[in-house]
Amino acid sequence: MQLSAEPAMRGRVMALRLVALGGTPIGAPIVGWVANHFGPRWALGVGAAAGFSAAIVAVRVLMQRTEAIPENEPRPI
């Protein structure tokens, strides 16, 4: 993964990978508990709600950014 990314973006790409893998130890036990107590439909619903919530937070944060990105610099991920 590091070799396929542009040199200027390697840190950002690796950070995204670590964030994606880092959420599993927290979310998996929660979703497992929900599945055990309420069933698999509720567990899928909790997982979907968490994903949608994260997307909404990301969109709001990106919309609040006011700094302009110069044309000659790489765009953030």
PDB file of N, CA, C, O and CB in Angstrom:
ATOM      1  N   MET A   1       0.829  -1.179   0.000  1.00  0.00           N
ATOM      2  CA  MET A   1       0.000   0.000   0.000  1.00  0.00           C
ATOM      3  C   MET A   1       0.879   1.250   0.000  1.00  0.00           C
ATOM      4  O   MET A   1       0.556   2.227  -0.675  1.00  0.00           O
ATOM      5  CB  MET A   1      -0.946  -0.006   1.207  1.00  0.00           C
ATOM      6  N   GLN A   2       1.959   1.233   0.730  1.00  0.00           N
ATOM      7  CA  GLN A   2       2.828   2.397   0.742  1.00  0.00           C
ATOM      8  C   GLN A   2       3.507   2.597  -0.604  1.00  0.00           C
ATOM      9  O   GLN A   2       3.724   3.733  -1.023  1.00  0.00           O
ATOM     10  CB  GLN A   2       3.868   2.265   1.835  1.00  0.00           C
ATOM     11  N   LEU A   3       3.840   1.518  -1.278  1.00  0.00           N
ATOM     12  CA  LEU A   3       4.542   1.642  -2.545  1.00  0.00           C
ATOM     13  C   LEU A   3       3.633   2.118  -3.666  1.00  0.00           C
ATOM     14  O   LEU A   3       4.112   2.730  -4.621  1.00  0.00           O
ATOM     15  CB  LEU A   3       5.163   0.325  -2.919  1.00  0.00           C
ATOM     16  N   SER A   4       2.339   1.855  -3.578  1.00  0.00           N
ATOM     17  CA  SER A   4       1.432   2.251  -4.649  1.00  0.00           C
ATOM     18  C   SER A   4       0.921   3.687  -4.490  1.00  0.00           C
ATOM     19  O   SER A   4       0.389   4.258  -5.442  1.00  0.00           O
ATOM     20  CB  SER A   4       0.260   1.296  -4.701  1.00  0.00           C
ATOM     21  N   ALA A   5       1.074   4.271  -3.304  1.00  0.00           N
ATOM     22  CA  ALA A   5       0.615   5.654  -3.084  1.00  0.00           C
ATOM     23  C   ALA A   5       1.712   6.637  -3.479  1.00  0.00           C
ATOM     24  O   ALA A   5       2.899   6.311  -3.459  1.00  0.00           O
ATOM     25  CB  ALA A   5       0.206   5.873  -1.599  1.00  0.00           C
ATOM     26  N   GLU A   6       1.289   7.839  -3.836  1.00  0.00           N
ATOM     27  CA  GLU A   6       2.257   8.891  -4.141  1.00  0.00           C
ATOM     28  C   GLU A   6       3.050   9.206  -2.876  1.00  0.00           C
ATOM     29  O   GLU A   6       2.511   9.121  -1.772  1.00  0.00           O
ATOM     30  CB  GLU A   6       1.547  10.171  -4.690  1.00  0.00           C
ATOM     31  N   PRO A   7       4.325   9.570  -3.024  1.00  0.00           N
ATOM     32  CA  PRO A   7       5.135   9.837  -1.832  1.00  0.00           C
ATOM     33  C   PRO A   7       4.535  10.889  -0.903  1.00  0.00           C
ATOM     34  O   PRO A   7       4.653  10.768   0.316  1.00  0.00           O
ATOM     35  CB  PRO A   7       6.507  10.276  -2.248  1.00  0.00           C
ATOM     36  N   ALA A   8       3.901  11.909  -1.451  1.00  0.00           N
ATOM     37  CA  ALA A   8       3.327  12.972  -0.622  1.00  0.00           C
ATOM     38  C   ALA A   8       2.080  12.505   0.137  1.00  0.00           C
ATOM     39  O   ALA A   8       1.668  13.144   1.105  1.00  0.00           O
ATOM     40  CB  ALA A   8       2.979  14.176  -1.489  1.00  0.00           C
ATOM     41  N   MET A   9       1.487  11.402  -0.297  1.00  0.00           N
ATOM     42  CA  MET A   9       0.245  10.919   0.301  1.00  0.00           C
ATOM     43  C   MET A   9       0.422   9.682   1.169  1.00  0.00           C
ATOM     44  O   MET A   9      -0.559   9.197   1.731  1.00  0.00           O
ATOM     45  CB  MET A   9      -0.741  10.623  -0.774  1.00  0.00           C
ATOM     46  N   ARG A  10       1.615   9.163   1.299  1.00  0.00           N
ATOM     47  CA  ARG A  10       1.816   7.893   2.005  1.00  0.00           C
ATOM     48  C   ARG A  10       1.358   7.956   3.458  1.00  0.00           C
ATOM     49  O   ARG A  10       0.711   7.027   3.939  1.00  0.00           O
ATOM     50  CB  ARG A  10       3.279   7.495   1.952  1.00  0.00           C
ATOM     51  N   GLY A  11       1.676   9.015   4.148  1.00  0.00           N
ATOM     52  CA  GLY A  11       1.276   9.140   5.546  1.00  0.00           C
ATOM     53  C   GLY A  11      -0.231   9.171   5.699  1.00  0.00           C
ATOM     54  O   GLY A  11      -0.781   8.563   6.618  1.00  0.00           O
ATOM     55  N   ARG A  12      -0.894   9.871   4.810  1.00  0.00           N
ATOM     56  CA  ARG A  12      -2.354   9.969   4.880  1.00  0.00           C
ATOM     57  C   ARG A  12      -3.009   8.626   4.571  1.00  0.00           C
ATOM     58  O   ARG A  12      -3.989   8.244   5.211  1.00  0.00           O
ATOM     59  CB  ARG A  12      -2.866  11.040   3.908  1.00  0.00           C
ATOM     60  N   VAL A  13      -2.470   7.920   3.597  1.00  0.00           N
ATOM     61  CA  VAL A  13      -3.027   6.616   3.233  1.00  0.00           C
ATOM     62  C   VAL A  13      -2.871   5.636   4.395  1.00  0.00           C
ATOM     63  O   VAL A  13      -3.805   4.905   4.722  1.00  0.00           O
ATOM     64  CB  VAL A  13      -2.338   6.061   1.961  1.00  0.00           C
ATOM     65  N   MET A  14      -1.708   5.622   5.010  1.00  0.00           N
ATOM     66  CA  MET A  14      -1.487   4.716   6.137  1.00  0.00           C
ATOM     67  C   MET A  14      -2.353   5.102   7.337  1.00  0.00           C
ATOM     68  O   MET A  14      -2.825   4.227   8.064  1.00  0.00           O
ATOM     69  CB  MET A  14      -0.007   4.717   6.536  1.00  0.00           C
ATOM     70  N   ALA A  15      -2.565   6.396   7.549  1.00  0.00           N
ATOM     71  CA  ALA A  15      -3.424   6.829   8.654  1.00  0.00           C
ATOM     72  C   ALA A  15      -4.850   6.338   8.449  1.00  0.00           C
ATOM     73  O   ALA A  15      -5.491   5.897   9.404  1.00  0.00           O
ATOM     74  CB  ALA A  15      -3.406   8.362   8.786  1.00  0.00           C
ATOM     75  N   LEU A  16      -5.356   6.405   7.229  1.00  0.00           N
ATOM     76  CA  LEU A  16      -6.703   5.900   6.960  1.00  0.00           C
ATOM     77  C   LEU A  16      -6.796   4.399   7.212  1.00  0.00           C
ATOM     78  O   LEU A  16      -7.790   3.910   7.749  1.00  0.00           O
ATOM     79  CB  LEU A  16      -7.107   6.212   5.522  1.00  0.00           C
ATOM     80  N   ARG A  17      -5.776   3.692   6.829  1.00  0.00           N
ATOM     81  CA  ARG A  17      -5.780   2.241   7.058  1.00  0.00           C
ATOM     82  C   ARG A  17      -5.772   1.927   8.553  1.00  0.00           C
ATOM     83  O   ARG A  17      -6.490   1.034   9.003  1.00  0.00           O
ATOM     84  CB  ARG A  17      -4.565   1.582   6.371  1.00  0.00           C
ATOM     85  N   LEU A  18      -4.974   2.648   9.314  1.00  0.00           N
ATOM     86  CA  LEU A  18      -4.916   2.400  10.748  1.00  0.00           C
ATOM     87  C   LEU A  18      -6.216   2.781  11.439  1.00  0.00           C
ATOM     88  O   LEU A  18      -6.623   2.114  12.391  1.00  0.00           O
ATOM     89  CB  LEU A  18      -3.762   3.165  11.364  1.00  0.00           C
ATOM     90  N   VAL A  19      -6.875   3.835  10.981  1.00  0.00           N
ATOM     91  CA  VAL A  19      -8.159   4.218  11.561  1.00  0.00           C
ATOM     92  C   VAL A  19      -9.194   3.139  11.274  1.00  0.00           C
ATOM     93  O   VAL A  19      -9.986   2.789  12.150  1.00  0.00           O
ATOM     94  CB  VAL A  19      -8.630   5.583  11.007  1.00  0.00           C
ATOM     95  N   ALA A  20      -9.193   2.613  10.061  1.00  0.00           N
ATOM     96  CA  ALA A  20     -10.159   1.573   9.703  1.00  0.00           C
ATOM     97  C   ALA A  20      -9.930   0.311  10.522  1.00  0.00           C
ATOM     98  O   ALA A  20     -10.888  -0.315  10.974  1.00  0.00           O
ATOM     99  CB  ALA A  20     -10.072   1.252   8.207  1.00  0.00           C
ATOM    100  N   LEU A  21      -8.678  -0.066  10.716  1.00  0.00           N
ATOM    101  CA  LEU A  21      -8.386  -1.270  11.494  1.00  0.00           C
ATOM    102  C   LEU A  21      -8.511  -1.017  12.995  1.00  0.00           C
ATOM    103  O   LEU A  21      -8.809  -1.937  13.756  1.00  0.00           O
ATOM    104  CB  LEU A  21      -6.986  -1.780  11.169  1.00  0.00           C
ATOM    105  N   GLY A  22      -8.286   0.209  13.417  1.00  0.00           N
ATOM    106  CA  GLY A  22      -8.332   0.519  14.838  1.00  0.00           C
ATOM    107  C   GLY A  22      -9.730   0.536  15.422  1.00  0.00           C
ATOM    108  O   GLY A  22      -9.885   0.390  16.634  1.00  0.00           O
ATOM    109  N   GLY A  23     -10.745   0.707  14.603  1.00  0.00           N
ATOM    110  CA  GLY A  23     -12.109   0.725  15.108  1.00  0.00           C
ATOM    111  C   GLY A  23     -12.680  -0.652  15.387  1.00  0.00           C
ATOM    112  O   GLY A  23     -13.664  -0.778  16.117  1.00  0.00           O
ATOM    113  N   THR A  24     -12.085  -1.672  14.824  1.00  0.00           N
ATOM    114  CA  THR A  24     -12.596  -3.030  14.987  1.00  0.00           C
ATOM    115  C   THR A  24     -12.567  -3.512  16.439  1.00  0.00           C
ATOM    116  O   THR A  24     -13.560  -4.081  16.892  1.00  0.00           O
ATOM    117  CB  THR A  24     -11.799  -3.977  14.129  1.00  0.00           C
ATOM    118  N   PRO A  25     -11.477  -3.314  17.194  1.00  0.00           N
ATOM    119  CA  PRO A  25     -11.490  -3.798  18.576  1.00  0.00           C
ATOM    120  C   PRO A  25     -12.536  -3.111  19.454  1.00  0.00           C
ATOM    121  O   PRO A  25     -12.935  -3.665  20.478  1.00  0.00           O
ATOM    122  CB  PRO A  25     -10.131  -3.610  19.187  1.00  0.00           C
ATOM    123  N   ILE A  26     -12.976  -1.937  19.078  1.00  0.00           N
ATOM    124  CA  ILE A  26     -14.000  -1.226  19.856  1.00  0.00           C
ATOM    125  C   ILE A  26     -15.398  -1.621  19.386  1.00  0.00           C
ATOM    126  O   ILE A  26     -16.270  -1.924  20.202  1.00  0.00           O
ATOM    127  CB  ILE A  26     -13.810   0.306  19.737  1.00  0.00           C
ATOM    128  N   GLY A  27     -15.607  -1.617  18.085  1.00  0.00           N
ATOM    129  CA  GLY A  27     -16.942  -1.850  17.545  1.00  0.00           C
ATOM    130  C   GLY A  27     -17.385  -3.302  17.545  1.00  0.00           C
ATOM    131  O   GLY A  27     -18.571  -3.579  17.722  1.00  0.00           O
ATOM    132  N   ALA A  28     -16.471  -4.226  17.354  1.00  0.00           N
ATOM    133  CA  ALA A  28     -16.844  -5.636  17.255  1.00  0.00           C
ATOM    134  C   ALA A  28     -17.501  -6.172  18.530  1.00  0.00           C
ATOM    135  O   ALA A  28     -18.526  -6.847  18.437  1.00  0.00           O
ATOM    136  CB  ALA A  28     -15.623  -6.463  16.932  1.00  0.00           C
ATOM    137  N   PRO A  29     -16.950  -5.898  19.712  1.00  0.00           N
ATOM    138  CA  PRO A  29     -17.644  -6.399  20.910  1.00  0.00           C
ATOM    139  C   PRO A  29     -19.027  -5.784  21.111  1.00  0.00           C
ATOM    140  O   PRO A  29     -19.942  -6.449  21.597  1.00  0.00           O
ATOM    141  CB  PRO A  29     -16.803  -6.132  22.135  1.00  0.00           C
ATOM    142  N   ILE A  30     -19.174  -4.521  20.739  1.00  0.00           N
ATOM    143  CA  ILE A  30     -20.471  -3.858  20.886  1.00  0.00           C
ATOM    144  C   ILE A  30     -21.495  -4.499  19.957  1.00  0.00           C
ATOM    145  O   ILE A  30     -22.606  -4.824  20.376  1.00  0.00           O
ATOM    146  CB  ILE A  30     -20.350  -2.344  20.591  1.00  0.00           C
ATOM    147  N   VAL A  31     -21.120  -4.677  18.705  1.00  0.00           N
ATOM    148  CA  VAL A  31     -22.038  -5.285  17.744  1.00  0.00           C
ATOM    149  C   VAL A  31     -22.292  -6.745  18.109  1.00  0.00           C
ATOM    150  O   VAL A  31     -23.406  -7.236  17.926  1.00  0.00           O
ATOM    151  CB  VAL A  31     -21.476  -5.178  16.309  1.00  0.00           C
ATOM    152  N   GLY A  32     -21.292  -7.440  18.616  1.00  0.00           N
ATOM    153  CA  GLY A  32     -21.489  -8.822  19.063  1.00  0.00           C
ATOM    154  C   GLY A  32     -22.469  -8.914  20.218  1.00  0.00           C
ATOM    155  O   GLY A  32     -23.303  -9.818  20.257  1.00  0.00           O
ATOM    156  N   TRP A  33     -22.374  -7.987  21.156  1.00  0.00           N
ATOM    157  CA  TRP A  33     -23.312  -7.973  22.278  1.00  0.00           C
ATOM    158  C   TRP A  33     -24.736  -7.705  21.784  1.00  0.00           C
ATOM    159  O   TRP A  33     -25.686  -8.354  22.220  1.00  0.00           O
ATOM    160  CB  TRP A  33     -22.895  -6.908  23.318  1.00  0.00           C
ATOM    161  N   VAL A  34     -24.869  -6.741  20.868  1.00  0.00           N
ATOM    162  CA  VAL A  34     -26.194  -6.436  20.310  1.00  0.00           C
ATOM    163  C   VAL A  34     -26.748  -7.661  19.584  1.00  0.00           C
ATOM    164  O   VAL A  34     -27.930  -7.977  19.724  1.00  0.00           O
ATOM    165  CB  VAL A  34     -26.120  -5.221  19.343  1.00  0.00           C
ATOM    166  N   ALA A  35     -25.915  -8.349  18.816  1.00  0.00           N
ATOM    167  CA  ALA A  35     -26.377  -9.544  18.095  1.00  0.00           C
ATOM    168  C   ALA A  35     -26.786 -10.646  19.064  1.00  0.00           C
ATOM    169  O   ALA A  35     -27.766 -11.353  18.828  1.00  0.00           O
ATOM    170  CB  ALA A  35     -25.279 -10.060  17.150  1.00  0.00           C
ATOM    171  N   ASN A  36     -26.045 -10.789  20.140  1.00  0.00           N
ATOM    172  CA  ASN A  36     -26.348 -11.831  21.115  1.00  0.00           C
ATOM    173  C   ASN A  36     -27.657 -11.560  21.846  1.00  0.00           C
ATOM    174  O   ASN A  36     -28.417 -12.486  22.131  1.00  0.00           O
ATOM    175  CB  ASN A  36     -25.214 -11.955  22.117  1.00  0.00           C
ATOM    176  N   HIS A  37     -27.920 -10.293  22.148  1.00  0.00           N
ATOM    177  CA  HIS A  37     -29.106  -9.963  22.935  1.00  0.00           C
ATOM    178  C   HIS A  37     -30.344  -9.648  22.099  1.00  0.00           C
ATOM    179  O   HIS A  37     -31.465  -9.940  22.516  1.00  0.00           O
ATOM    180  CB  HIS A  37     -28.805  -8.800  23.813  1.00  0.00           C
ATOM    181  N   PHE A  38     -30.148  -9.059  20.930  1.00  0.00           N
ATOM    182  CA  PHE A  38     -31.297  -8.604  20.141  1.00  0.00           C
ATOM    183  C   PHE A  38     -31.427  -9.278  18.778  1.00  0.00           C
ATOM    184  O   PHE A  38     -32.475  -9.163  18.142  1.00  0.00           O
ATOM    185  CB  PHE A  38     -31.210  -7.128  19.945  1.00  0.00           C
ATOM    186  N   GLY A  39     -30.402  -9.968  18.315  1.00  0.00           N
ATOM    187  CA  GLY A  39     -30.465 -10.669  17.037  1.00  0.00           C
ATOM    188  C   GLY A  39     -29.622 -10.003  15.967  1.00  0.00           C
ATOM    189  O   GLY A  39     -29.176  -8.866  16.123  1.00  0.00           O
ATOM    190  N   PRO A  40     -29.409 -10.730  14.872  1.00  0.00           N
ATOM    191  CA  PRO A  40     -28.534 -10.233  13.814  1.00  0.00           C
ATOM    192  C   PRO A  40     -29.072  -9.008  13.072  1.00  0.00           C
ATOM    193  O   PRO A  40     -28.288  -8.186  12.597  1.00  0.00           O
ATOM    194  CB  PRO A  40     -28.287 -11.324  12.834  1.00  0.00           C
ATOM    195  N   ARG A  41     -30.374  -8.876  12.967  1.00  0.00           N
ATOM    196  CA  ARG A  41     -30.916  -7.688  12.278  1.00  0.00           C
ATOM    197  C   ARG A  41     -30.544  -6.416  13.012  1.00  0.00           C
ATOM    198  O   ARG A  41     -30.175  -5.419  12.392  1.00  0.00           O
ATOM    199  CB  ARG A  41     -32.444  -7.783  12.149  1.00  0.00           C
ATOM    200  N   TRP A  42     -30.641  -6.451  14.332  1.00  0.00           N
ATOM    201  CA  TRP A  42     -30.283  -5.275  15.117  1.00  0.00           C
ATOM    202  C   TRP A  42     -28.783  -4.998  15.022  1.00  0.00           C
ATOM    203  O   TRP A  42     -28.365  -3.841  14.975  1.00  0.00           O
ATOM    204  CB  TRP A  42     -30.698  -5.463  16.583  1.00  0.00           C
ATOM    205  N   ALA A  43     -27.982  -6.053  14.994  1.00  0.00           N
ATOM    206  CA  ALA A  43     -26.533  -5.869  14.880  1.00  0.00           C
ATOM    207  C   ALA A  43     -26.178  -5.199  13.555  1.00  0.00           C
ATOM    208  O   ALA A  43     -25.341  -4.297  13.516  1.00  0.00           O
ATOM    209  CB  ALA A  43     -25.803  -7.224  15.004  1.00  0.00           C
ATOM    210  N   LEU A  44     -26.809  -5.637  12.477  1.00  0.00           N
ATOM    211  CA  LEU A  44     -26.575  -4.990  11.183  1.00  0.00           C
ATOM    212  C   LEU A  44     -27.049  -3.546  11.199  1.00  0.00           C
ATOM    213  O   LEU A  44     -26.413  -2.669  10.615  1.00  0.00           O
ATOM    214  CB  LEU A  44     -27.282  -5.757  10.063  1.00  0.00           C
ATOM    215  N   GLY A  45     -28.162  -3.305  11.867  1.00  0.00           N
ATOM    216  CA  GLY A  45     -28.662  -1.934  11.983  1.00  0.00           C
ATOM    217  C   GLY A  45     -27.711  -1.032  12.752  1.00  0.00           C
ATOM    218  O   GLY A  45     -27.495   0.120  12.376  1.00  0.00           O
ATOM    219  N   VAL A  46     -27.144  -1.559  13.829  1.00  0.00           N
ATOM    220  CA  VAL A  46     -26.178  -0.774  14.610  1.00  0.00           C
ATOM    221  C   VAL A  46     -24.936  -0.482  13.773  1.00  0.00           C
ATOM    222  O   VAL A  46     -24.421   0.636  13.794  1.00  0.00           O
ATOM    223  CB  VAL A  46     -25.785  -1.524  15.910  1.00  0.00           C
ATOM    224  N   GLY A  47     -24.457  -1.480  13.038  1.00  0.00           N
ATOM    225  CA  GLY A  47     -23.300  -1.269  12.162  1.00  0.00           C
ATOM    226  C   GLY A  47     -23.589  -0.234  11.081  1.00  0.00           C
ATOM    227  O   GLY A  47     -22.755   0.624  10.793  1.00  0.00           O
ATOM    228  N   ALA A  48     -24.769  -0.320  10.487  1.00  0.00           N
ATOM    229  CA  ALA A  48     -25.148   0.653   9.455  1.00  0.00           C
ATOM    230  C   ALA A  48     -25.293   2.049  10.040  1.00  0.00           C
ATOM    231  O   ALA A  48     -24.865   3.026   9.427  1.00  0.00           O
ATOM    232  CB  ALA A  48     -26.456   0.234   8.780  1.00  0.00           C
ATOM    233  N   ALA A  49     -25.893   2.149  11.222  1.00  0.00           N
ATOM    234  CA  ALA A  49     -26.048   3.456  11.871  1.00  0.00           C
ATOM    235  C   ALA A  49     -24.690   4.070  12.196  1.00  0.00           C
ATOM    236  O   ALA A  49     -24.500   5.278  12.050  1.00  0.00           O
ATOM    237  CB  ALA A  49     -26.885   3.324  13.155  1.00  0.00           C
ATOM    238  N   ALA A  50     -23.751   3.245  12.632  1.00  0.00           N
ATOM    239  CA  ALA A  50     -22.407   3.752  12.931  1.00  0.00           C
ATOM    240  C   ALA A  50     -21.729   4.261  11.662  1.00  0.00           C
ATOM    241  O   ALA A  50     -21.071   5.302  11.678  1.00  0.00           O
ATOM    242  CB  ALA A  50     -21.547   2.652  13.588  1.00  0.00           C
ATOM    243  N   GLY A  51     -21.889   3.530  10.571  1.00  0.00           N
ATOM    244  CA  GLY A  51     -21.299   3.970   9.303  1.00  0.00           C
ATOM    245  C   GLY A  51     -21.899   5.266   8.792  1.00  0.00           C
ATOM    246  O   GLY A  51     -21.178   6.164   8.356  1.00  0.00           O
ATOM    247  N   PHE A  52     -23.219   5.360   8.846  1.00  0.00           N
ATOM    248  CA  PHE A  52     -23.881   6.592   8.414  1.00  0.00           C
ATOM    249  C   PHE A  52     -23.517   7.763   9.314  1.00  0.00           C
ATOM    250  O   PHE A  52     -23.330   8.882   8.837  1.00  0.00           O
ATOM    251  CB  PHE A  52     -25.396   6.403   8.393  1.00  0.00           C
ATOM    252  N   SER A  53     -23.418   7.512  10.606  1.00  0.00           N
ATOM    253  CA  SER A  53     -23.034   8.580  11.531  1.00  0.00           C
ATOM    254  C   SER A  53     -21.629   9.093  11.225  1.00  0.00           C
ATOM    255  O   SER A  53     -21.387  10.300  11.220  1.00  0.00           O
ATOM    256  CB  SER A  53     -23.109   8.084  12.981  1.00  0.00           C
ATOM    257  N   ALA A  54     -20.717   8.176  10.974  1.00  0.00           N
ATOM    258  CA  ALA A  54     -19.344   8.575  10.634  1.00  0.00           C
ATOM    259  C   ALA A  54     -19.314   9.373   9.335  1.00  0.00           C
ATOM    260  O   ALA A  54     -18.565  10.343   9.219  1.00  0.00           O
ATOM    261  CB  ALA A  54     -18.435   7.337  10.512  1.00  0.00           C
ATOM    262  N   ALA A  55     -20.120   8.972   8.364  1.00  0.00           N
ATOM    263  CA  ALA A  55     -20.163   9.709   7.098  1.00  0.00           C
ATOM    264  C   ALA A  55     -20.724  11.115   7.290  1.00  0.00           C
ATOM    265  O   ALA A  55     -20.224  12.070   6.695  1.00  0.00           O
ATOM    266  CB  ALA A  55     -21.003   8.949   6.071  1.00  0.00           C
ATOM    267  N   ILE A  56     -21.741  11.241   8.102  1.00  0.00           N
ATOM    268  CA  ILE A  56     -22.330  12.563   8.362  1.00  0.00           C
ATOM    269  C   ILE A  56     -21.326  13.466   9.062  1.00  0.00           C
ATOM    270  O   ILE A  56     -21.197  14.641   8.719  1.00  0.00           O
ATOM    271  CB  ILE A  56     -23.610  12.433   9.215  1.00  0.00           C
ATOM    272  N   VAL A  57     -20.617  12.920  10.038  1.00  0.00           N
ATOM    273  CA  VAL A  57     -19.596  13.718  10.735  1.00  0.00           C
ATOM    274  C   VAL A  57     -18.506  14.147   9.758  1.00  0.00           C
ATOM    275  O   VAL A  57     -18.072  15.299   9.784  1.00  0.00           O
ATOM    276  CB  VAL A  57     -18.976  12.914  11.910  1.00  0.00           C
ATOM    277  N   ALA A  58     -18.063  13.239   8.903  1.00  0.00           N
ATOM    278  CA  ALA A  58     -17.021  13.574   7.934  1.00  0.00           C
ATOM    279  C   ALA A  58     -17.480  14.665   6.969  1.00  0.00           C
ATOM    280  O   ALA A  58     -16.718  15.582   6.663  1.00  0.00           O
ATOM    281  CB  ALA A  58     -16.609  12.328   7.153  1.00  0.00           C
ATOM    282  N   VAL A  59     -18.705  14.572   6.494  1.00  0.00           N
ATOM    283  CA  VAL A  59     -19.226  15.592   5.569  1.00  0.00           C
ATOM    284  C   VAL A  59     -19.311  16.945   6.258  1.00  0.00           C
ATOM    285  O   VAL A  59     -18.954  17.965   5.669  1.00  0.00           O
ATOM    286  CB  VAL A  59     -20.614  15.184   5.031  1.00  0.00           C
ATOM    287  N   ARG A  60     -19.780  16.960   7.496  1.00  0.00           N
ATOM    288  CA  ARG A  60     -19.884  18.239   8.228  1.00  0.00           C
ATOM    289  C   ARG A  60     -18.519  18.863   8.453  1.00  0.00           C
ATOM    290  O   ARG A  60     -18.359  20.075   8.312  1.00  0.00           O
ATOM    291  CB  ARG A  60     -20.583  18.033   9.578  1.00  0.00           C
ATOM    292  N   VAL A  61     -17.530  18.045   8.801  1.00  0.00           N
ATOM    293  CA  VAL A  61     -16.184  18.571   9.023  1.00  0.00           C
ATOM    294  C   VAL A  61     -15.619  19.119   7.721  1.00  0.00           C
ATOM    295  O   VAL A  61     -15.018  20.193   7.706  1.00  0.00           O
ATOM    296  CB  VAL A  61     -15.254  17.478   9.595  1.00  0.00           C
ATOM    297  N   LEU A  62     -15.808  18.395   6.638  1.00  0.00           N
ATOM    298  CA  LEU A  62     -15.291  18.864   5.349  1.00  0.00           C
ATOM    299  C   LEU A  62     -15.999  20.132   4.876  1.00  0.00           C
ATOM    300  O   LEU A  62     -15.381  20.981   4.234  1.00  0.00           O
ATOM    301  CB  LEU A  62     -15.438  17.770   4.296  1.00  0.00           C
ATOM    302  N   MET A  63     -17.273  20.267   5.183  1.00  0.00           N
ATOM    303  CA  MET A  63     -18.007  21.468   4.767  1.00  0.00           C
ATOM    304  C   MET A  63     -17.574  22.693   5.565  1.00  0.00           C
ATOM    305  O   MET A  63     -17.675  23.816   5.070  1.00  0.00           O
ATOM    306  CB  MET A  63     -19.513  21.252   4.927  1.00  0.00           C
ATOM    307  N   GLN A  64     -17.095  22.498   6.783  1.00  0.00           N
ATOM    308  CA  GLN A  64     -16.677  23.614   7.616  1.00  0.00           C
ATOM    309  C   GLN A  64     -15.287  24.128   7.260  1.00  0.00           C
ATOM    310  O   GLN A  64     -14.898  25.212   7.693  1.00  0.00           O
ATOM    311  CB  GLN A  64     -16.711  23.210   9.060  1.00  0.00           C
ATOM    312  N   ARG A  65     -14.547  23.368   6.488  1.00  0.00           N
ATOM    313  CA  ARG A  65     -13.209  23.820   6.096  1.00  0.00           C
ATOM    314  C   ARG A  65     -13.341  25.028   5.181  1.00  0.00           C
ATOM    315  O   ARG A  65     -14.081  24.997   4.198  1.00  0.00           O
ATOM    316  CB  ARG A  65     -12.412  22.681   5.392  1.00  0.00           C
ATOM    317  N   THR A  66     -12.626  26.081   5.509  1.00  0.00           N
ATOM    318  CA  THR A  66     -12.726  27.305   4.721  1.00  0.00           C
ATOM    319  C   THR A  66     -11.444  27.640   3.981  1.00  0.00           C
ATOM    320  O   THR A  66     -11.452  28.513   3.113  1.00  0.00           O
ATOM    321  CB  THR A  66     -13.102  28.452   5.608  1.00  0.00           C
ATOM    322  N   GLU A  67     -10.348  26.974   4.297  1.00  0.00           N
ATOM    323  CA  GLU A  67      -9.093  27.297   3.639  1.00  0.00           C
ATOM    324  C   GLU A  67      -9.096  26.779   2.210  1.00  0.00           C
ATOM    325  O   GLU A  67      -9.588  25.684   1.935  1.00  0.00           O
ATOM    326  CB  GLU A  67      -7.910  26.715   4.418  1.00  0.00           C
ATOM    327  N   ALA A  68      -8.550  27.565   1.318  1.00  0.00           N
ATOM    328  CA  ALA A  68      -8.487  27.177  -0.085  1.00  0.00           C
ATOM    329  C   ALA A  68      -7.256  26.307  -0.310  1.00  0.00           C
ATOM    330  O   ALA A  68      -6.218  26.509   0.321  1.00  0.00           O
ATOM    331  CB  ALA A  68      -8.457  28.424  -1.007  1.00  0.00           C
ATOM    332  N   ILE A  69      -7.379  25.356  -1.197  1.00  0.00           N
ATOM    333  CA  ILE A  69      -6.262  24.487  -1.539  1.00  0.00           C
ATOM    334  C   ILE A  69      -5.630  25.038  -2.813  1.00  0.00           C
ATOM    335  O   ILE A  69      -6.307  25.127  -3.837  1.00  0.00           O
ATOM    336  CB  ILE A  69      -6.723  22.994  -1.724  1.00  0.00           C
ATOM    337  N   PRO A  70      -4.345  25.411  -2.776  1.00  0.00           N
ATOM    338  CA  PRO A  70      -3.696  25.913  -3.991  1.00  0.00           C
ATOM    339  C   PRO A  70      -3.701  24.848  -5.085  1.00  0.00           C
ATOM    340  O   PRO A  70      -3.709  23.650  -4.804  1.00  0.00           O
ATOM    341  CB  PRO A  70      -2.251  26.356  -3.689  1.00  0.00           C
ATOM    342  N   GLU A  71      -3.697  25.297  -6.306  1.00  0.00           N
ATOM    343  CA  GLU A  71      -3.789  24.400  -7.457  1.00  0.00           C
ATOM    344  C   GLU A  71      -2.590  23.459  -7.568  1.00  0.00           C
ATOM    345  O   GLU A  71      -2.742  22.328  -8.030  1.00  0.00           O
ATOM    346  CB  GLU A  71      -3.915  25.210  -8.727  1.00  0.00           C
ATOM    347  N   ASN A  72      -1.406  23.900  -7.155  1.00  0.00           N
ATOM    348  CA  ASN A  72      -0.214  23.089  -7.354  1.00  0.00           C
ATOM    349  C   ASN A  72       0.069  22.114  -6.212  1.00  0.00           C
ATOM    350  O   ASN A  72       1.030  21.349  -6.297  1.00  0.00           O
ATOM    351  CB  ASN A  72       0.962  23.981  -7.540  1.00  0.00           C
ATOM    352  N   GLU A  73      -0.732  22.115  -5.154  1.00  0.00           N
ATOM    353  CA  GLU A  73      -0.534  21.199  -4.051  1.00  0.00           C
ATOM    354  C   GLU A  73      -1.498  20.027  -4.159  1.00  0.00           C
ATOM    355  O   GLU A  73      -2.600  20.175  -4.687  1.00  0.00           O
ATOM    356  CB  GLU A  73      -0.713  21.920  -2.716  1.00  0.00           C
ATOM    357  N   PRO A  74      -1.088  18.856  -3.659  1.00  0.00           N
ATOM    358  CA  PRO A  74      -2.009  17.709  -3.699  1.00  0.00           C
ATOM    359  C   PRO A  74      -3.188  17.939  -2.779  1.00  0.00           C
ATOM    360  O   PRO A  74      -3.051  18.546  -1.717  1.00  0.00           O
ATOM    361  CB  PRO A  74      -1.284  16.413  -3.307  1.00  0.00           C
ATOM    362  N   ARG A  75      -4.337  17.459  -3.185  1.00  0.00           N
ATOM    363  CA  ARG A  75      -5.547  17.611  -2.391  1.00  0.00           C
ATOM    364  C   ARG A  75      -5.550  16.605  -1.257  1.00  0.00           C
ATOM    365  O   ARG A  75      -5.098  15.474  -1.432  1.00  0.00           O
ATOM    366  CB  ARG A  75      -6.799  17.442  -3.263  1.00  0.00           C
ATOM    367  N   PRO A  76      -6.058  17.004  -0.083  1.00  0.00           N
ATOM    368  CA  PRO A  76      -6.128  16.039   1.029  1.00  0.00           C
ATOM    369  C   PRO A  76      -7.146  14.959   0.744  1.00  0.00           C
ATOM    370  O   PRO A  76      -8.089  15.152  -0.023  1.00  0.00           O
ATOM    371  CB  PRO A  76      -6.477  16.747   2.344  1.00  0.00           C
ATOM    372  N   ILE A  77      -6.939  13.831   1.371  1.00  0.00           N
ATOM    373  CA  ILE A  77      -7.856  12.699   1.183  1.00  0.00           C
ATOM    374  C   ILE A  77      -9.131  12.967   1.917  1.00  0.00           C
ATOM    375  O   ILE A  77     -10.043  12.140   1.892  1.00  0.00           O
ATOM    376  CB  ILE A  77      -7.234  11.380   1.662  1.00  0.00           C
TER     377      ILE A  77
END
